[in-house]
């Protein structure tokens, strides 16, 4: 399990995709940059391979704004 502070986040945004809503986060921790994309899955298929079957639409804007409001801007 990995934890990051709001100030480690260099870019955060959300986007509506044809399949559902996505939250995109880029951050730098210990000099290493990483990118993640999050979405909420409603159902999975388990055979032949585990894979999302249906995604949900999520309003990520309140979370994005919450994080941006709490970041300390360093010039």
Secondary structure, DSSP 8 states (H G I E B T S, - for coil): -----GGGEEEEEEEEETTEEEEEEEEEETTEEEEEEE--EEEEE-SSS-EEEEE-----HHHHHHHHHH-----
